[in-house]
Amino acid sequence: MKQIVGSAFFVLFFTIFFSHFAYAANTSISSGVSVNGKLASSSSENTYQFTTTKDGEAYITIDHATGGLSLEIDDANGNYVDSESISSAGETIKLDEHLKKGTYYVKITSFYWDGITSASYQLKATYPGSIKRDNTSFEPNDTFETSFAIKSGQFYSSTCESNIDKDVYQFTTTQDGEAYITLDHATGSFSLEIDDVYGNNVDSESISSAGETTKLYEHLRKGTYYVQIKPYSYYWDGLTSATYRVKATYPGSINRDSSSFESNDTLETSFPITSRKYYSSSSYSEIDRDVYQFTTNQDGNASITLDHTTGSFSLEIEDANGNYVDSESISSAGETIAINDRLKKGKYYIVITPYYWDGLTSASYRLKASFLDKAPTVNTISDHSTAITGKAESKIKVYAYANGKKLGETTATNGEYSIKIPKQKAGTVITVYTVDAAGNRSADKTVKVLDRTPPTTPTVSSVSDWSTVISGTAESNARVYAYAKSKKLGEATAKSGKYSLKLSKQKAGTVITVYAVDPSGNKSGSRTVKVLDKTPPATPSVNKVTSKSTTITGSAEKSATVYVYNKSKKLGSGKVDSKGHFKVKIKAQKKKSTLTVYVKDAAGNSSKAKSVTVY
């Protein structure tokens, strides 16, 4: 009996000892890190060890093999988990298992060697544990636990390095809604699959050739999902690696591109448009769809057009629940889609998708939707205004902008609004729009600030009875007018702040009135100017003077003053009477003296001198 017990104890001890001893020389491998190994002979066995930090998926691969190999996974107690073999060089092995948290061993042995004495390989085990992520390839991302988190609407480009290299991405939706997942720019065949958080398949699709594209379109519950991209190995013939580009658009935070309005692939990421405004964009591939949304303020007609197309497109209208309303398509570039429908008050979506593209890689279009929205009315605004007023739906927010700068905002009350603003320059374009509680923006209402400020009173240069031009300064582009009483003398447009207008000669003393009118019809104050007398009197006529004369008589311009000189000596002066005669007292002058006589009018103009010889 003692011998039996002793034998049993020895067997138990040997089993336990051997199970640990067998893996004593193993090599620890990090999650997602490839290691190169070699079997030195057909009887060699290489053992590797890894420890998972939690329950989860383990994805173990062998490639670059130069001979037949067997790959086996055992748990910490040496219990068999799974295995796979290859019989030829160049073949690959993959094991995909869901493992409990713990330590595991990977054994690699020879398999049907014929004519070889050694074989090398590359091993990679990706399991729940610490990983070092590559920022370019996103590796390792072979399992759910090591999946790479992707943002909604963003492109990610990567590579499958072999026909057993799978890539797993994850995303989390913030609400129930559409998920639109695309795969393009492929240089090989791939399968694309969506799984839920429990690993259940939601949908899948595949492509069999480089250059093909595929998409998955699903309505998902709020939660976490995984996108698996795998080589479609049946069609990998001669390929050693292949690249691809993936994008997942789902309910969540997005970065909107202001030019293309991307990402707008789903109802939840749709781009809101305003009524009667054009939107130009493009589909970058045959699987790129664009979704826009609009909200009607009341029951009524809606008109939607798609033009300026450089490819074929389909346009569909859906209601707030995604139900079909209407659709139309075009089969050639340059064609136009026009849909006119009577819609109930509410939210609608416009879905634009490429339609049977042949040889096209991208195409552009222009979209316009005209519908009943919550656009405000705007009353007249002048350069004197300090408020913008008008009508808008009660409790809606009203915004006013000029040249991209916000002038103010307010909330409409009792169907009206008033926004205080600083005075604006004439000609400034002010844009006013509304935004309702749901975030829907109305069409813009634009109004130009009117010029209600009269021009400054023009200046007028002096005008004489010789003048044929009136000139001065006035507001640029204003029309300048000149009148004598009710008679218009002329008009001209001021340029660069100056004007000059032609007129006929006016009599001295005439009063001329000048004013300006700007292009908006505002009239300036008036400037008056009296025509100056710049015409000298006629040379006076002088009667005979003798050495006995004590007066000089003659005729000259009425009311002028007569001056008599003997050389530089003034002999006398006098006024010309109303009949044009004058008489100036002088002292008697010597015979043959030469006297000089001239007249000066009231304006100070002097006549030519008359020379008189004393007899």
CORDA-V910300 format. One record per residue. N is the residue number from 1. PSI is psi in radians with two decimals (999 if undefined). Layout:
N&PSI / N&PSI
This chain:
1&-0.78 / 2&-0.62 / 3&-0.68 / 4&-0.82 / 5&-0.78 / 6&-0.73 / 7&-0.72 / 8&-0.75 / 9&-0.71 / 10&-0.73 / 11&-0.77 / 12&-0.79 / 13&-0.75 / 14&-0.71 / 15&-0.81 / 16&-0.80 / 17&-0.76 / 18&-0.66 / 19&-0.57 / 20&-0.64 / 21&-0.59 / 22&-0.48 / 23&0.27 / 24&-0.51 / 25&0.35 / 26&2.86 / 27&2.24 / 28&2.39 / 29&2.44 / 30&2.62 / 31&2.22 / 32&0.13 / 33&2.16 / 34&2.46 / 35&2.53 / 36&2.39 / 37&3.00 / 38&2.35 / 39&2.09 / 40&-0.38 / 41&3.02 / 42&-0.30 / 43&-0.03 / 44&2.68 / 45&2.16 / 46&2.28 / 47&2.37 / 48&2.68 / 49&2.46 / 50&2.75 / 51&2.16 / 52&2.53 / 53&-0.14 / 54&2.96 / 55&2.49 / 56&-2.99 / 57&2.42 / 58&2.23 / 59&1.96 / 60&2.26 / 61&2.63 / 62&2.27 / 63&-3.07 / 64&0.53 / 65&2.44 / 66&0.20 / 67&3.05 / 68&2.39 / 69&2.70 / 70&2.34 / 71&2.22 / 72&2.48 / 73&2.31 / 74&2.69 / 75&-3.05 / 76&-0.40 / 77&0.15 / 78&0.15 / 79&2.40 / 80&2.37 / 81&-0.91 / 82&2.85 / 83&2.85 / 84&2.70 / 85&2.73 / 86&2.59 / 87&-0.08 / 88&2.71 / 89&2.53 / 90&-0.27 / 91&2.92 / 92&2.75 / 93&2.50 / 94&2.42 / 95&2.22 / 96&1.85 / 97&2.59 / 98&2.02 / 99&2.60 / 100&2.75 / 101&2.31 / 102&-2.94 / 103&2.47 / 104&2.73 / 105&2.43 / 106&2.11 / 107&2.32 / 108&2.15 / 109&2.93 / 110&2.74 / 111&1.90 / 112&1.00 / 113&2.40 / 114&1.83 / 115&0.12 / 116&2.68 / 117&-0.20 / 118&2.88 / 119&2.46 / 120&2.94 / 121&2.98 / 122&2.23 / 123&2.44 / 124&2.29 / 125&2.10 / 126&2.13 / 127&2.94 / 128&2.02 / 129&-3.09 / 130&2.35 / 131&2.78 / 132&1.91 / 133&2.37 / 134&2.18 / 135&-0.26 / 136&-0.85 / 137&-0.24 / 138&0.13 / 139&2.65 / 140&2.38 / 141&0.86 / 142&-0.22 / 143&2.96 / 144&-0.76 / 145&-0.45 / 146&0.22 / 147&2.65 / 148&2.21 / 149&2.23 / 150&2.59 / 151&2.62 / 152&2.26 / 153&0.19 / 154&2.48 / 155&2.53 / 156&2.17 / 157&2.36 / 158&-2.99 / 159&2.43 / 160&2.04 / 161&-0.23 / 162&3.10 / 163&0.05 / 164&0.14 / 165&1.84 / 166&2.63 / 167&2.33 / 168&2.28 / 169&2.72 / 170&2.64 / 171&2.74 / 172&2.14 / 173&2.52 / 174&-0.13 / 175&2.91 / 176&2.51 / 177&-2.98 / 178&2.51 / 179&2.24 / 180&1.96 / 181&2.25 / 182&2.63 / 183&2.11 / 184&-2.99 / 185&0.57 / 186&2.40 / 187&0.23 / 188&-3.07 / 189&2.46 / 190&2.75 / 191&2.53 / 192&2.24 / 193&2.47 / 194&2.31 / 195&2.65 / 196&-3.08 / 197&-0.32 / 198&0.04 / 199&0.11 / 200&2.36 / 201&2.29 / 202&-0.79 / 203&2.81 / 204&2.78 / 205&2.83 / 206&2.80 / 207&2.58 / 208&-0.07 / 209&2.68 / 210&2.51 / 211&-0.26 / 212&2.86 / 213&2.76 / 214&2.81 / 215&2.65 / 216&2.29 / 217&1.92 / 218&2.60 / 219&2.01 / 220&2.61 / 221&2.72 / 222&2.30 / 223&-2.95 / 224&2.44 / 225&2.77 / 226&2.42 / 227&2.09 / 228&2.25 / 229&2.07 / 230&2.55 / 231&2.33 / 232&1.38 / 233&-0.41 / 234&-0.55 / 235&0.08 / 236&1.65 / 237&1.83 / 238&-0.08 / 239&2.44 / 240&-0.38 / 241&2.85 / 242&2.54 / 243&2.91 / 244&2.98 / 245&2.31 / 246&2.55 / 247&2.32 / 248&2.10 / 249&2.14 / 250&2.93 / 251&2.00 / 252&-3.12 / 253&2.36 / 254&2.74 / 255&1.92 / 256&2.32 / 257&2.18 / 258&-0.30 / 259&-0.83 / 260&-0.23 / 261&0.13 / 262&2.62 / 263&2.30 / 264&0.87 / 265&-0.24 / 266&2.97 / 267&-0.70 / 268&-0.46 / 269&0.24 / 270&2.64 / 271&2.18 / 272&2.31 / 273&2.70 / 274&2.75 / 275&2.48 / 276&0.48 / 277&2.46 / 278&2.51 / 279&2.12 / 280&2.32 / 281&-2.96 / 282&2.72 / 283&2.11 / 284&-0.18 / 285&3.05 / 286&-0.14 / 287&0.14 / 288&1.95 / 289&2.65 / 290&2.35 / 291&2.29 / 292&2.72 / 293&2.60 / 294&2.76 / 295&2.16 / 296&2.49 / 297&-0.38 / 298&2.92 / 299&2.45 / 300&-3.09 / 301&2.51 / 302&2.34 / 303&2.18 / 304&2.23 / 305&2.56 / 306&2.04 / 307&-2.97 / 308&0.65 / 309&2.44 / 310&0.24 / 311&-3.13 / 312&2.45 / 313&2.76 / 314&2.39 / 315&2.23 / 316&2.46 / 317&2.29 / 318&2.67 / 319&-3.04 / 320&-0.41 / 321&0.11 / 322&0.18 / 323&2.48 / 324&2.37 / 325&-0.89 / 326&2.83 / 327&2.84 / 328&2.71 / 329&2.77 / 330&2.61 / 331&-0.04 / 332&2.69 / 333&2.54 / 334&-0.24 / 335&2.87 / 336&2.45 / 337&2.32 / 338&2.08 / 339&2.24 / 340&2.08 / 341&2.63 / 342&2.05 / 343&2.58 / 344&2.73 / 345&2.32 / 346&-2.97 / 347&2.49 / 348&2.78 / 349&2.49 / 350&2.10 / 351&2.09 / 352&2.14 / 353&2.58 / 354&2.54 / 355&1.80 / 356&1.05 / 357&2.44 / 358&1.79 / 359&-0.10 / 360&2.49 / 361&-0.35 / 362&2.81 / 363&2.57 / 364&2.95 / 365&2.97 / 366&2.31 / 367&2.46 / 368&2.31 / 369&2.22 / 370&2.13 / 371&2.93 / 372&1.94 / 373&-2.83 / 374&0.68 / 375&2.41 / 376&2.88 / 377&2.72 / 378&2.17 / 379&2.91 / 380&2.40 / 381&2.27 / 382&3.06 / 383&0.04 / 384&-0.20 / 385&2.47 / 386&0.22 / 387&2.56 / 388&2.22 / 389&2.80 / 390&-2.87 / 391&2.51 / 392&2.81 / 393&2.36 / 394&2.48 / 395&0.12 / 396&2.60 / 397&2.37 / 398&2.30 / 399&2.53 / 400&2.30 / 401&2.66 / 402&2.10 / 403&0.71 / 404&-0.07 / 405&2.25 / 406&2.20 / 407&-0.51 / 408&3.04 / 409&2.80 / 410&3.06 / 411&2.24 / 412&2.44 / 413&2.30 / 414&0.63 / 415&0.16 / 416&2.83 / 417&2.79 / 418&2.17 / 419&2.10 / 420&2.37 / 421&2.72 / 422&2.74 / 423&2.44 / 424&2.65 / 425&2.53 / 426&2.42 / 427&-0.25 / 428&2.35 / 429&2.11 / 430&2.30 / 431&2.27 / 432&2.34 / 433&2.95 / 434&2.72 / 435&2.14 / 436&-3.13 / 437&-0.43 / 438&-0.02 / 439&0.12 / 440&2.23 / 441&2.40 / 442&3.04 / 443&2.70 / 444&2.45 / 445&2.14 / 446&2.52 / 447&2.45 / 448&2.35 / 449&2.17 / 450&2.62 / 451&1.95 / 452&0.23 / 453&2.09 / 454&2.68 / 455&2.79 / 456&2.64 / 457&2.26 / 458&2.69 / 459&2.73 / 460&2.18 / 461&2.80 / 462&2.54 / 463&2.27 / 464&3.02 / 465&0.00 / 466&-0.27 / 467&2.45 / 468&0.12 / 469&2.44 / 470&2.28 / 471&2.89 / 472&-2.80 / 473&2.58 / 474&2.91 / 475&2.31 / 476&2.45 / 477&-0.02 / 478&2.63 / 479&2.20 / 480&2.32 / 481&2.54 / 482&2.26 / 483&2.58 / 484&1.86 / 485&-2.11 / 486&0.04 / 487&2.15 / 488&2.19 / 489&-0.51 / 490&3.02 / 491&2.74 / 492&2.80 / 493&2.28 / 494&2.33 / 495&2.29 / 496&0.61 / 497&0.14 / 498&2.70 / 499&2.82 / 500&2.13 / 501&2.50 / 502&2.59 / 503&2.83 / 504&2.75 / 505&2.44 / 506&2.66 / 507&2.53 / 508&2.39 / 509&-0.21 / 510&2.39 / 511&2.11 / 512&2.33 / 513&2.26 / 514&2.34 / 515&2.93 / 516&2.62 / 517&2.13 / 518&3.00 / 519&-0.37 / 520&0.01 / 521&0.10 / 522&2.30 / 523&2.38 / 524&3.08 / 525&2.88 / 526&2.54 / 527&2.24 / 528&2.55 / 529&2.43 / 530&2.38 / 531&2.17 / 532&2.57 / 533&1.92 / 534&0.28 / 535&2.07 / 536&2.61 / 537&2.82 / 538&2.68 / 539&2.24 / 540&2.68 / 541&2.48 / 542&2.30 / 543&2.94 / 544&2.38 / 545&2.29 / 546&3.01 / 547&-0.17 / 548&-0.15 / 549&2.37 / 550&0.10 / 551&2.68 / 552&2.26 / 553&2.81 / 554&-2.84 / 555&2.63 / 556&-3.12 / 557&2.32 / 558&2.46 / 559&-0.02 / 560&2.85 / 561&2.32 / 562&2.37 / 563&2.37 / 564&2.24 / 565&2.59 / 566&1.81 / 567&-2.09 / 568&0.04 / 569&2.15 / 570&2.19 / 571&-0.50 / 572&3.04 / 573&2.81 / 574&3.00 / 575&2.52 / 576&2.29 / 577&-3.13 / 578&-0.23 / 579&0.00 / 580&0.28 / 581&2.66 / 582&2.79 / 583&2.04 / 584&2.20 / 585&2.39 / 586&2.89 / 587&2.62 / 588&2.41 / 589&2.69 / 590&2.66 / 591&2.61 / 592&0.11 / 593&2.57 / 594&2.10 / 595&2.58 / 596&2.24 / 597&2.28 / 598&2.90 / 599&2.71 / 600&2.22 / 601&3.14 / 602&-0.44 / 603&-0.04 / 604&0.12 / 605&2.28 / 606&2.45 / 607&3.01 / 608&2.60 / 609&2.55 / 610&2.15 / 611&2.30 / 612&2.28 / 613&2.30 / 614&2.26 / 615&999
